């Protein structure tokens, strides 16, 4: 076989136990190989090995990048390099909209930022799902590649929540790591009132038991999540106001919607692009709004059913693994063709 006839070798990594690698590494690789002209594999880290990375024509780094010297060697060898942003953090200054704040942070963190900005400049693109992140990525010195983030809980396409008629004992649901549990502190009094006054079950699928005896802490299991989530009636997503949270993707909320749950969300920019307020979910900008919407949903089974069904239909129609991978495929075709000096 001539070199020009062989499939393009695409590497995904680094291999980790994180859900982000399972979803955006293994799942995406399997789907990409269903398209003609691609052969996929995986690479490790701690440390990244240049000889292993060199085996691929293009590399998709999921959240983590090699050191500058390794990336320079890959660039010299003509390798295409993409960063899948997920919920990584680039460097402090690029998240600031105000020019003076951006400059101050760049000066303050200059040694760190100087090194990282050099690495970002070697990338051929950064995969992002939020339009808000596009200008952030450009400030970091690379090109954004916008794409819809795939749905993680695939089994819920055909197995999703059928809303009950209950108005007592309704289950309110959140999922996330223990480190993010304190983000719910502002709405804890609301959840406690719903628990005490309306018999609501407050369920966290998480990785560590918290401090409140009226919250049920269940250990998250990615293998059973699509089934476990169906125990819920209403999902919620609260967060702090940090830049890290402001630029989050909508993957968690998409998971709620994919399972047919009405979700009440303190929204990021990306979540505003996914949810239609009042139709496929709800936005709550304040704690009072959060309580008002949650009470409506608890007391109105028909509203839960209508919004949950619309959310399920909408998210599976507009976001899917296939659509996500088609964007990546087109990007790789273009970049690999540019490397060879031909029109894609």
C-alpha positions as CSV (number, residue, x, y, z in Angstrom):
1,X,0.0,0.0,0.0
2,X,1.3,3.4,-0.9
3,X,1.7,5.9,2.0
4,X,-0.9,8.1,0.5
5,X,-3.4,5.3,0.4
6,X,-3.2,4.2,4.0
7,X,-5.7,5.4,6.6
8,X,-4.8,8.4,8.6
9,X,-3.7,7.3,12.1
10,X,-5.4,9.3,14.8
11,X,-4.2,9.1,18.4
12,X,-6.4,9.9,21.4
13,X,-5.1,10.4,24.9
14,X,-3.7,10.5,27.3
15,X,-5.3,7.3,28.6
16,X,-6.9,7.9,32.0
17,X,-9.6,6.5,34.2
18,X,-11.6,9.7,33.8
19,X,-15.0,9.8,32.2
20,X,-13.7,12.5,29.8
21,X,-11.3,10.0,28.2
22,X,-13.9,7.2,28.0
23,X,-16.3,9.5,26.3
24,X,-14.1,11.7,24.1
25,X,-11.3,9.2,23.6
26,X,-12.6,5.6,23.3
27,X,-16.2,6.4,22.2
28,X,-15.1,9.0,19.7
29,X,-12.3,6.8,18.3
30,X,-14.8,3.9,17.7
31,X,-17.2,6.2,15.9
32,X,-14.4,7.9,13.8
33,X,-13.2,4.5,12.6
34,X,-16.7,3.9,11.1
35,X,-15.8,6.6,8.6
36,X,-13.5,5.7,5.7
37,X,-9.9,6.6,5.9
38,X,-9.3,6.7,9.6
39,X,-7.5,4.3,12.0
40,X,-7.5,5.2,15.7
41,X,-5.3,4.3,18.7
42,X,-4.4,5.6,22.1
43,X,-1.4,7.0,23.9
44,X,-0.3,7.2,27.5
45,X,1.4,9.8,29.7
46,X,3.3,10.4,32.9
47,X,5.4,11.0,31.0
48,X,4.2,11.4,27.4
49,X,6.5,9.4,25.2
50,X,7.6,11.0,22.0
51,X,8.2,7.7,20.2
52,X,4.7,6.7,20.9
53,X,3.2,10.0,19.8
54,X,5.2,9.9,16.6
55,X,3.3,6.8,15.5
56,X,0.2,9.0,14.7
57,X,-0.5,11.5,12.0
58,X,-2.8,13.5,14.2
59,X,-3.2,13.7,18.0
60,X,-6.2,14.7,20.0
61,X,-5.1,15.6,23.5
62,X,-8.0,15.4,26.0
63,X,-7.4,18.1,28.6
64,X,-3.7,17.5,29.0
65,X,-0.8,18.5,26.8
66,X,2.8,17.3,26.6
67,X,5.7,19.6,27.6
68,X,6.9,22.2,25.2
69,X,9.9,20.3,23.9
70,X,7.8,17.3,23.0
71,X,5.2,19.4,21.2
72,X,7.9,21.2,19.2
73,X,9.3,17.8,18.1
74,X,5.8,16.8,17.0
75,X,5.3,20.0,15.1
76,X,8.6,19.6,13.3
77,X,7.5,16.1,12.3
78,X,4.4,17.6,10.7
79,X,1.9,16.1,13.2
80,X,-1.6,17.6,13.5
81,X,-2.3,18.5,17.2
82,X,-5.7,19.3,18.7
83,X,-6.7,20.0,22.3
84,X,-10.1,18.8,23.4
85,X,-10.9,21.5,25.9
86,X,-13.4,19.6,28.1
87,X,-13.1,21.4,31.5
88,X,-9.4,22.1,31.4
89,X,-7.9,25.5,32.3
90,X,-5.6,27.3,29.9
91,X,-4.0,30.2,31.8
92,X,-5.4,32.9,34.0
93,X,-5.3,36.0,31.7
94,X,-7.2,34.6,28.7
95,X,-10.4,34.4,30.6
96,X,-10.5,38.1,31.4
97,X,-12.7,40.3,29.2
98,X,-11.3,43.6,30.4
99,X,-8.0,44.4,28.7
100,X,-6.4,45.9,31.8
101,X,-7.3,42.9,33.9
102,X,-6.0,40.6,31.2
103,X,-2.7,42.5,31.1
104,X,-2.3,42.5,34.9
105,X,-2.8,38.8,35.1
106,X,-0.4,38.1,32.2
107,X,2.3,40.1,34.0
108,X,1.6,38.4,37.4
109,X,1.7,34.9,35.9
110,X,4.2,35.6,33.2
111,X,6.6,32.7,33.7
112,X,3.8,30.2,33.8
113,X,1.8,31.8,31.0
114,X,4.9,32.3,28.7
115,X,5.5,28.6,28.8
116,X,1.9,27.6,28.2
117,X,1.2,30.1,25.5
118,X,4.1,28.7,23.6
119,X,2.5,25.3,23.8
120,X,-0.9,26.6,22.7
121,X,0.6,28.3,19.7
122,X,1.8,24.9,18.4
123,X,-1.7,23.5,18.4
124,X,-3.7,23.3,15.2
125,X,-6.9,23.9,17.1
126,X,-8.9,23.5,20.3
127,X,-12.2,21.6,20.4
128,X,-14.8,23.7,22.2
129,X,-18.6,23.5,22.7
130,X,-19.3,27.0,24.0
131,X,-19.2,30.0,21.7
132,X,-17.9,31.9,24.8
133,X,-14.8,29.9,24.7
134,X,-13.9,30.8,21.2
135,X,-12.4,34.2,22.1
136,X,-10.7,32.6,25.1
137,X,-9.0,30.0,22.9
138,X,-7.9,32.7,20.4
139,X,-6.4,34.8,23.2
140,X,-4.4,31.7,24.1
141,X,-3.0,31.7,20.6
142,X,-4.8,28.9,18.8
143,X,-7.9,28.4,16.7
144,X,-11.2,27.2,18.2
145,X,-13.0,24.4,16.5
146,X,-16.7,24.6,17.6
147,X,-18.7,21.4,17.8
148,X,-21.6,20.0,19.8
149,X,-20.5,18.0,22.8
150,X,-21.8,14.4,22.6
151,X,-24.3,13.0,25.0
152,X,-22.6,10.7,27.5
153,X,-25.5,8.5,28.7
154,X,-26.3,6.8,25.4
155,X,-28.7,4.2,26.8
156,X,-31.1,6.9,27.7
157,X,-32.0,7.5,24.1
158,X,-34.4,4.6,24.3
159,X,-34.8,4.3,28.0
160,X,-35.8,7.6,29.6
161,X,-37.9,9.1,32.4
162,X,-41.6,8.6,32.4
163,X,-42.9,11.3,34.7
164,X,-45.0,10.1,37.6
165,X,-48.2,11.8,39.0
166,X,-46.6,12.2,42.4
167,X,-46.5,15.5,44.2
168,X,-45.0,14.1,47.4
169,X,-41.7,12.3,47.6
170,X,-40.5,13.7,44.3
171,X,-36.7,13.0,43.8
172,X,-34.5,16.1,43.2
173,X,-31.2,15.1,41.6
174,X,-27.6,16.4,41.3
175,X,-24.5,14.6,40.1
176,X,-20.9,15.7,40.5
177,X,-17.7,15.1,42.4
178,X,-17.3,15.8,46.1
179,X,-15.1,18.8,45.3
180,X,-18.1,20.5,43.6
181,X,-20.7,19.7,46.3
182,X,-20.1,23.1,48.1
183,X,-21.3,24.9,44.9
184,X,-24.8,23.9,46.0
185,X,-24.5,25.7,49.3
186,X,-26.6,28.7,48.2
187,X,-29.5,26.5,47.4
188,X,-29.2,24.1,50.3
189,X,-31.9,25.9,52.4
190,X,-34.3,25.6,49.4
191,X,-33.5,21.9,49.1
192,X,-34.0,21.4,52.9
193,X,-37.4,23.1,52.7
194,X,-38.5,21.0,49.8
195,X,-37.3,17.9,51.7
196,X,-39.1,18.9,55.0
197,X,-42.3,20.5,53.6
198,X,-42.9,18.3,50.5
199,X,-41.2,15.1,51.3
200,X,-38.7,15.5,48.5
201,X,-35.8,13.0,48.3
202,X,-32.6,14.9,47.7
203,X,-30.2,12.6,45.8
204,X,-26.6,13.2,44.9
205,X,-24.8,10.8,42.7
206,X,-21.2,11.6,43.7
207,X,-17.9,10.1,44.8
208,X,-17.9,10.9,48.5
209,X,-20.5,11.1,51.3
210,X,-21.2,14.7,52.4
211,X,-22.2,16.2,55.8
212,X,-26.0,16.5,55.5
213,X,-28.0,13.6,56.8
214,X,-31.1,14.7,54.8
215,X,-29.2,14.3,51.5
216,X,-28.8,10.8,50.1
217,X,-25.3,10.4,48.8
218,X,-25.0,7.5,46.2
219,X,-21.7,6.6,44.7
220,X,-21.6,7.5,41.0
221,X,-21.0,4.6,38.6
222,X,-20.6,5.5,35.0
223,X,-21.5,1.9,33.9
224,X,-25.0,2.2,35.6
225,X,-25.6,5.9,35.4
226,X,-28.1,5.7,32.5
227,X,-30.2,3.5,34.7
228,X,-29.5,5.2,38.0
229,X,-30.5,8.6,36.7
230,X,-34.0,7.4,36.1
231,X,-34.6,7.4,39.9
232,X,-34.8,11.2,39.6
233,X,-37.8,13.3,38.8
234,X,-36.2,16.8,38.6
235,X,-32.5,17.6,38.1
236,X,-30.7,20.8,39.1
237,X,-27.3,22.5,38.4
238,X,-26.1,25.3,40.6
239,X,-22.6,26.7,40.6
240,X,-20.2,29.4,41.8
241,X,-19.3,32.4,39.8
242,X,-15.7,31.5,39.1
243,X,-14.2,31.7,35.6
244,X,-13.7,27.9,35.7
245,X,-17.5,27.4,36.1
246,X,-18.5,30.2,33.8
247,X,-16.8,28.5,30.9
248,X,-18.1,25.0,31.6
249,X,-19.6,22.8,28.8
250,X,-23.2,21.7,29.0
251,X,-22.4,18.0,29.1
252,X,-23.9,17.4,32.6
253,X,-27.1,19.2,31.7
254,X,-27.3,17.4,28.4
255,X,-27.1,14.2,30.3
256,X,-30.1,15.3,32.4
257,X,-32.1,16.2,29.3
258,X,-31.0,13.0,27.5
259,X,-32.7,11.0,30.4
260,X,-35.9,13.0,30.0
261,X,-35.6,15.0,33.2
262,X,-36.7,18.7,33.5
263,X,-33.6,20.5,34.7
264,X,-33.3,23.8,36.7
265,X,-30.0,25.4,35.9
266,X,-28.0,28.5,36.9
267,X,-26.8,28.7,33.4
268,X,-23.4,29.0,31.7
269,X,-23.2,30.4,28.2
270,X,-23.1,26.9,26.7
271,X,-26.2,25.8,28.7
272,X,-28.1,28.8,27.3
273,X,-27.3,27.4,23.8
274,X,-28.7,24.0,24.8
275,X,-31.9,24.8,26.8
276,X,-34.9,26.7,25.7
277,X,-36.2,28.3,28.9
278,X,-39.6,27.1,29.9
279,X,-39.7,24.5,27.0
280,X,-36.8,22.1,27.4
281,X,-35.6,23.2,30.9
282,X,-35.4,26.3,33.2
283,X,-32.9,29.0,34.0
284,X,-32.7,30.3,37.6
285,X,-30.5,33.4,38.0
286,X,-31.2,33.7,41.7
287,X,-32.0,31.4,44.6
288,X,-35.5,32.8,44.8
289,X,-36.1,31.9,41.2
290,X,-34.6,28.5,41.8
291,X,-37.1,27.9,44.7
292,X,-40.1,29.2,42.7
293,X,-39.3,26.9,39.7
294,X,-38.6,23.9,41.8
295,X,-41.8,24.3,43.6
296,X,-43.8,24.5,40.4
297,X,-42.2,21.3,39.1
298,X,-42.7,19.5,42.4
299,X,-46.4,20.4,42.4
300,X,-47.2,20.0,38.7
301,X,-46.6,16.5,37.3
302,X,-47.8,17.5,33.9
303,X,-45.2,20.3,33.7
304,X,-42.5,17.8,34.6
305,X,-43.7,15.5,31.9
306,X,-44.0,18.1,29.2
307,X,-40.6,19.7,29.8
308,X,-38.8,16.4,30.3
309,X,-40.2,14.9,27.1
310,X,-39.3,18.1,25.1
311,X,-35.8,18.1,26.6
312,X,-35.3,14.4,25.6
313,X,-36.5,15.0,22.1
314,X,-34.5,18.2,21.6
315,X,-31.1,17.0,22.9
316,X,-31.2,13.8,20.9
317,X,-32.1,15.6,17.8
318,X,-29.4,18.3,18.0
319,X,-26.6,16.6,20.0
320,X,-25.3,13.1,19.4
321,X,-22.0,11.3,19.2
322,X,-22.4,11.0,15.4
323,X,-22.8,14.8,14.9
324,X,-19.9,15.4,17.3
325,X,-17.6,13.1,15.4
326,X,-18.6,14.4,12.0
327,X,-17.3,17.8,13.1
328,X,-14.0,16.2,14.2
329,X,-13.8,14.2,11.0
330,X,-14.2,17.3,8.9
331,X,-11.6,19.2,10.9
332,X,-9.1,16.3,10.6
333,X,-9.6,16.0,6.9
334,X,-8.9,19.7,6.4
335,X,-5.8,19.8,8.6
336,X,-4.3,16.6,7.3
337,X,-4.9,17.8,3.7
338,X,-3.2,21.1,4.5
339,X,-0.2,19.2,5.8
340,X,0.1,17.4,2.5
341,X,-0.5,20.6,0.5
342,X,-3.7,19.5,-1.1
343,X,-7.2,20.7,-1.2
344,X,-9.4,18.7,1.2
